[in-house]
Amino acid sequence: MDTLKRPFTQYFKFFSAILLSSLLPFNVQAACPNINCTNFSDATWTYIQNTYCNNPCVANTNSAFDSAHCASKQTMIDLCNSLIADTSCSETPLRGGRILGSATLTNDLGNLASNNCSATKKGSMLYNSVVNQVTTMFPGP
């Protein structure tokens, strides 16, 4: 009986592995799965507008998003979703349940103050997992 059971178990494991690997592309998750961009308050949007949208980039002082990303709260949410879905997205756990997420996209996102206002393709967001909310977003790392 054991001689019949062993080959069946080996075949079952082999075909299960093939089946699971073929289903993986249909089960794709965000590269930063612990960040949820849907809960984006008006206060957060106002802060991003006042800090990174309405002010120009000033070297060593203030980074700025490109105006296309500042068109509306929804376009900023869309940018957040693009960042967390990108394969380059990484999460860094911080104190108090906060998570720093960063990703590099193919298009310029804005200008980086710490690099003499040169264009950057990298964007970041700070997420508070305790209240399930994006608390800010900014160009660069």
C-alpha positions in Angstrom: 0.0 0.0 0.0 2.8 2.4 0.8 4.4 1.8 -2.6 1.2 3.0 -4.2 0.7 5.9 -1.9 4.2 7.4 -2.2 4.1 8.0 -6.1 0.7 9.5 -5.8 1.8 11.9 -3.1 4.9 12.9 -5.2 2.7 13.5 -8.3 0.2 15.4 -6.2 2.9 17.7 -4.8 4.4 18.2 -8.3 1.1 19.1 -10.0 0.0 21.3 -7.1 3.2 23.3 -7.4 2.6 23.7 -11.2 -1.0 24.8 -10.6 -0.1 27.3 -7.9 2.7 28.8 -10.0 0.4 29.2 -13.0 -2.1 31.1 -10.8 0.4 33.6 -9.3 0.2 36.2 -12.1 -3.6 36.4 -11.5 -3.1 37.0 -7.8 -0.7 40.0 -8.0 -0.7 42.3 -5.0 0.8 45.7 -4.4 4.6 45.9 -3.9 3.8 47.8 -0.7 0.9 45.8 0.6 0.7 47.5 4.0 -0.1 50.9 2.5 -3.7 51.8 1.5 -4.1 55.0 -0.5 -7.9 55.1 -0.4 -8.1 56.8 3.0 -6.6 60.2 2.1 -8.1 63.1 4.1 -8.8 66.6 3.0 -6.4 67.8 5.6 -3.6 65.6 4.1 -4.5 66.9 0.6 -4.4 70.6 1.9 -1.0 70.0 3.5 0.5 68.4 0.3 -0.9 71.3 -1.7 0.5 73.9 0.6 3.9 72.2 1.0 4.7 70.5 -2.3 2.3 71.9 -4.9 1.8 75.6 -4.4 5.5 76.4 -3.7 8.3 76.1 -6.2 11.3 74.0 -5.5 14.0 75.8 -3.6 17.4 74.1 -3.3 18.0 72.7 0.2 14.6 74.0 1.4 11.5 72.8 -0.4 10.9 69.9 -2.9 7.9 70.2 -5.3 5.6 67.9 -7.2 5.1 68.5 -10.9 1.8 70.4 -11.5 0.2 67.4 -13.2 0.2 65.5 -9.9 -1.2 68.5 -8.1 -4.3 68.9 -10.3 -6.6 67.4 -7.7 -6.8 65.2 -4.6 -7.8 62.3 -7.0 -4.6 62.7 -9.1 -2.5 62.6 -5.9 -4.4 59.5 -4.8 -3.7 58.0 -8.3 0.0 58.8 -7.9 -0.1 57.1 -4.4 -1.6 54.0 -6.0 0.9 54.0 -8.8 3.8 54.2 -6.2 2.5 51.3 -4.0 1.8 49.2 -7.1 5.2 49.6 -8.6 7.6 46.7 -8.2 10.3 49.1 -6.9 8.1 50.1 -3.9 9.6 49.4 -0.5 8.2 49.8 3.0 10.2 51.0 6.0 8.4 50.5 9.3 8.7 53.5 11.7 7.6 54.1 15.3 4.0 54.5 16.2 2.6 52.3 13.5 3.9 54.5 10.7 5.2 53.2 7.4 7.4 55.0 4.9 6.7 53.8 1.4 9.0 54.8 -1.6 9.1 53.9 -5.2 10.7 55.0 -8.4 8.5 55.4 -11.5 9.5 56.0 -15.1 8.3 59.6 -15.3 9.5 62.6 -13.4 7.4 63.3 -10.4 8.8 66.6 -9.3 12.0 68.3 -8.2 14.2 67.4 -5.2 15.4 70.2 -2.9 18.3 68.1 -1.5 19.6 67.6 -5.0 19.6 71.3 -6.2 16.0 71.0 -7.5 16.9 68.4 -10.1 14.1 66.2 -11.4 13.3 63.0 -9.5 11.3 59.9 -10.5 11.1 58.8 -6.9 8.1 59.5 -4.7 7.3 58.7 -1.1 4.4 58.6 1.3 4.0 58.3 5.0 1.2 56.0 6.1 -0.2 55.6 9.6 -1.4 52.0 10.0 -3.0 52.8 13.4 -5.7 55.0 11.7 -5.3 53.5 8.2 -4.5 56.8 6.5 -1.9 58.4 4.3 -0.6 61.3 6.3 1.6 62.9 3.6 3.3 62.4 0.3 6.4 64.0 -1.1 8.8 63.9 -4.1 12.0 62.0 -3.5 13.2 59.6 -0.9 
